[in-house]
């Protein structure tokens, strides 16, 4: 109460719930408040998937073809069939390097006796139905790297990078050009100008999958150093098909070029079950993907995980089906969803998510009984570790920080921390389960973080 009386929190909506693993309440302050959780939503999507799909689940990407192979010529199309692997072509360390992945796919083609393709290389992302993004996401968010929605076939985390630097004077155009991946079919427009000193980076891309046109708007401070800007790529299926087409052409296998089912509307799609599969490659384990999701707060991975759970349980990856799948898992865990949660997406980017601290504690407690709890706990970062918690509890003992496994959640006006505090000794029931949620906060982020860090220290000292 003393910590929460700080003037920095005077205008905020606050909810706190602290319990032991066996359900004893240690502290409660407006724990039924329905609060924007931001990335605390990832606790729910990753926990539900870990419980139901298991840590060893992997995504398979298949190489297949239609038509016939005659005299070492494929008289038909070659398909890259995605099943939702979010790591394909990613720069993340857990991903298979792209050249290695392409070499495996090339081997599938050569092993089938194919030396020329009289057809297209098709990026097939039909596995995920529905919109890639939740309709409540803000338009400016949808154009950024953290607002890239998942597709059935992904590439480079569905991102597009640009080189950006300020002009010489305020009002000059920003120097900006696309970098990687190469997407020559895209039309990029730039209506961005050099801003005043101290105004920072206010560049946002506005894009849609309805057309291969995107525009970057906003300002870039005259005093800002040149940087790489990461935005969204709305056509990852065509992008990966194009890059693989170039790769195998360089290896002596020609084709009629890339295609997909959105940009290339004239392409006739053969039913997936009619295609002849030449081979498949597997993603990293779900355990590793969830670890990265929670440590780096990766929105694309979190949305993919939620859609994968939905596709597995309901046969559909659209958001309406995601809610049905999540309710099924909650029932299995024994968590009542009739109160305390209104779910919109799996990452927390939507401002239509509302969750109470009480619900987080009920869910986190239920996860302790899951067969895969140890893997779930391992996926959560500790204050001071690499990732989103690197600036938290800097002056606290390393031993204390290691006992706290917590997910942060932040967006404008929102700062939340939910997770576990492992006891120095004793049984599992003495683990502290907690959720600290603050909304409508206008104080500087660093100041709020310090205050909430103090609360976590108090809880850890009591355990």
N, C-alpha and C positions, 0 to 999 in steps of 0.2 A: 504493500500500500504506500509505503514511503517512496519507493522508486516510481510508482505510477503517479504520484502527486507532482512530479516534475512539470514545470510550465510547458515544456515541449510537447507534452501529451494532453494538455488541458482541453483541446478542441477535438480530441480523437474519440472514436468508438473503439472500445477495448473489450476483449473477451479472453478469459484465461481458465484453463481446466488442468488440474494436476492430480493424478491418481497413481496408486501403486498397481503392479501387475495383477494383484488379486482383487482389484476393484475398490480399494479404500480411497476415499477422497481426501486429498491433502490441502488443496486450495481451489477455490472456485470464485470467479468474479465474472458475472454476466456470461456464464458459459453456454447459455442457450442463444446468445446473439447470433443471428445469421450474418456472416461476414465474408467479404471477398477474400478468397484464400490465395490468389495469385498462384505461384508455382507449388504451393502446398498441395494442390490438386494432384501433382505427380505422385505423392505418397499413395493416393487411392488407386490411380490407374496402374502404377507399377506393382503395387501390392496385390491387387486383384489378379493381374496377369501372372505374377510369380506363383501365386497360390494355385491357379487353375491350369496354366500352361506348363509350369515347372521350369527350373533354371536351365535345363538342357534343350529347350525348344530352339529350333533353328529355322530360318527362312531359306527356301530353295528357289534359286533362279534357274529356269530351264532354257536350253537351246533346242529349238524344234523347227520343223519345216512342213509346208504343204507341197503339193505337186509331186513330181517324180524325179529320181536321180537316174540320168541316162548318159552313159559314156563320160562319167566324171563331171557332168553338168547338172546342177539342180535347176530343173525347169519348174520353178515355183519360188515362194518367198521363204526367207529364213526369219525365224521369230526369236526375239529375246523376251521370254515370258516371265514377268515379275510376280512375286508373291508377297510383296511388301517389305523386302529387305531395305532398311533405311541406311545401311552402311555402304551400299554399292557406289564405288568411285569416291567415297568420302576421304577427306584428308585426315580423319581421325586415326589414331594409332591402332585401334582394334580392327580396322577394315583391312581386307585383303588388298594389297597394292594393285592399282588398276592394270598395269602391264602384266602382272601375274594372272589376274582374273581374265583379261583378254586372251592371254596365251592359252589358258585352259579352254576357253570357248573356241578358239581357233582349232585346237586339237580335236574337239568334238566334230568340227566340220571336216577336218582332214581324215579323221578315222572313218567317217561315213563315205569317204571316197570322193568328196566334192572338191573340185578345183576351180569351178566357175559357177556363178549364180546368175541365172537369167530370171531375175526377180528382185525384190527389194529386201532390205534388212529392216524388219519391223520391230519397233519398240512397243511391246504389248503390256499395257498397264491395266488391263480389264479386271484384275483380281479385286481391286477396291472399287466398289460402286459409290455413288453419292458424291457430294462436293468435297474437294480436298480440304477446304477451310470451313470452319464453323461460320454461319452467316452473321453471327454477332461480333465477329472480330472487326476491329477498326480498320478502315481502309489503309491508313498509313502503316499499320502493323503488317497487313497482308503483303505489302511490297518489300518488307525487310526480310533478312535471313531468318529471323526468329519467328516470322509469320508465314513461312513456307509450309503449306499443307502437304500431307503424305499422299502419294499416288501408288498404284500397284507396282509400278516400276520406277525406281528413283535413281538419281545420279547426282553425285557431289552434294548430297543433302538438299537437293532441289534449290541450289543457290547459283547465283551469277555474281562474279566479282568485277569490280571496276577500280581503276586507278583514279584518284581524285586529289587535286591540289588547288589552292586558292589562286585567284588572279592577283595581279600586282597591286590593284587598288580596289577600294570598296566600290561595289557596283559592277565590277568586271565579271564576265562569265567565269564560272568555275571550270578549270581544266579537268575534263573527265572523259574516260574512254573505257570500253569493256575490256576485260582481261581474260579470265578463264571461267568456264569453258567457252570455246568458240561457238558462237550461235549466229552465223551470217544471215539466217532467215529472219532475225529479229530486227525491228526498227526501234532504235532508241532515240528518244527526244530529251533534250536537256533545257529546262527553263529555270536553271539555278544560278544564283549570283553570289559574288564574294561579299560576305557580311562584315560588319564592324568588328573591331578587336574585342575579344571576350564573349562573342555570341556563339562560339563553338560550332559543332557539326549539327546542322538541322536539315540534312539532306534525306529525302524520302522518295522511294520509287512508288509509282502508282501503276499497277498492272493487273491484267485479268487473263484467264485462259480462253476468253472469247475471241482474242485477236493477238497476233504476234507483234504487238506494239506496246511499248512501255515508256513512261516519262519520269525523269527524276526532277523533283522540284525542291525548292527551299534555298537555304543559304549555308555558306561554309566560311567561317571566320577568317579574316585576312591574316591573322597570327597563327593559324593552325598549320601544323606540319602535314606534309603530304601523307596520304594513307590509302589503304585498300578498303574499299567500301563493299560490303556484302549485302546483296539484295536477293530477291526471289527469282527463280526460273520456273515459269508456268508450263514449260514443255520439256520436262526431263526425259520422257519416253523418246521423243524425236532426237534429243541431244545425245543420249547414249547410243541410239541407233546410228547417228551420224559419226560419232567417234569410233564405234566399232567397225563401221563401214570403211572409214579411213585406215584403221589399223590393219584389217585383213587385205585391203587393197595394197598396202605397203608390203604385205607378205605374199603377194602374187595372186590373191583370190579376188576377182572383180565381181561387181554386182551392179544393179541398176540404181543403187544409192539408198538412202534412208527413207523411212516412212513411219507414221504412227496412225492412230485412229482419230486424232483430233485435228491436227494441222492438215493432214492428207485425207480429206473427206471422201475422195474417190476410191480409196483402198477398200476392197471387199474383205471383210474379216471372216476367215475360216473359223468355225467353232473350235474352241480350245481342245475338246476331246477328240477332234478329228486329226490333230496334228501328230506327226511322228517325232518323238522326243529323242534327241541325239545324246543328251547328257545334262547334268545339273551340277551347280555349285552351291555350297552352303554358306550362310552367314555365320558370324560369331554367335556364341550361345546367348540366349536371352539374359542369362545372368550377367554377362559382360555388357550387354546393351543397356540393361537396367542400371548397372553401376555407373556407366557414363551418363545416362539420363539424369540420375539424381545428383551426381557430383557436379556436372556442368549445367544442369537445368536445361537440357536440350528439348525444346518444344516439339520439334519434328519427331524425335524418337518417342516422346510421350504420346503424341497423337497416333503415331503408328502402332504403338503397343495397345492403345485403347481400341483402335480399329481392328487390329489382329484378333484381339479377344472376342470382339463382336462377330467378326467373320467366322471364327472357329465355332462359336456357340450358336449363332443364328443364321449363318450363311450369307449375311449382308454386313457391309462395313459402313453403312450410312449412320449418321449420328443418332437417329431414332432407334436403330437396332443396338447401338452402343449402350444406350440406357437400359434396354432390356437385358443385355448381357451382364451389365454391371449389377443389376438387381439380382440376377441369378447367382452371381458369385457372393454377393452380400448375404443372401439367404443361406448359402452353404457355410459361410463364416459365422452365421448367427447374429448378423448386424441388422437392426431394424432401420430401414430407409424411409419409413413413413414420416419421420421428423428429423430435422438437423442437417439436411442436405438437399440442395437443388443443383444438379449437375448439368453443365452445358458442354464442356469439352474435357479432354484428358490432360491438358497441359497447364490450364489455369490462365491462358491468355484472354479468355472471354470474361467480360464484366457481368455476365449473367450467371456465373458460378456463385453460389452462396452456401457456406458450410459453417457449422457452429464448432467451437472448441470442444464441446461435449462429443460431437460426432467423431471428430478426429481421435479423441481418446478412446471412444468405443471401438473404432476401426483398428487403431494401433494395438489395442489390447487383444482384439480378436486375432490379429495377425500373429500374435505370440503363440497361438495354438496351431498355426499352420505347419505342415510338414516342412515347408521351405522357409521358415522364419529366419534361420541363420543366414541364408543367402540374401534375404530381404534386408536384414539388419546390416549386413556387410555392404550393401549398396548405398547406404546413407553416409554422407560425409560427416566429419567432425570439425568443430571450429578450428580455424587455423590451417586446415588441410587444403590441398589444391582444389580449385573450383570456386564456387560461389561463396564459400565460407572462409576464404583466405584471410579476410580482414577482421574476423570475429575473435573476441577474447584474446587479443594479442598478448596481454600481460598475465594471463592465467597459466598455472602450471600445466605442463604437457600431459601429465598423468590425468588431470581433471578433464582436459579437452578430449582426450582419447576415450573417456567414458561416456561422452555425449555424442549420440548419433541422431542427427537432426536434418530436416529439410527446410530450407529457407523459402520464402515467397515474397516477391516484391514487385510492385509497379507503382505508378504515381499515387501517392497517398496511402499505400499499402505496405505493411511490413509484418510478416508472420514467421513463426518458428514452431514446428511441431516435430516430435520425435521421442527418443528414449534417453534415459540416463541409467547406465549400468552401475549397480552397486559395487563398492570396492571389494566386498565379500558378501556371501550370503546366497540365497536362492533366487530363482527367476521371479518369484512373486514380489520380491523387493525392488525390482526394476521400476523406475519412475517413468510413467507415460505422461506427456505434457503437450499442451497446445497453447501458444501465446499469439494472439491475433490483434493487430492494430489496423484500423481503417480511418479514412478521412483525416490523415495527418499532414499538416503543412510544414512541420519542422524539418530541418535538413536531415537527410538520410543518415549521415554519420552519427548525428546526435541520438536519433531514435535507436540506431543499432547499439550504441553504447549502453543505453538504458535497458534494452532487452537482453543484452549480454549479462548485465548485472543480475537480472532475474534468473537466467540459466546458471550463473555462478551460485546464487543462493540455493537453488534446487540441488545442485551437485554437492554443495557443502553439507546439505542435509542428508545426503545419501552416501 
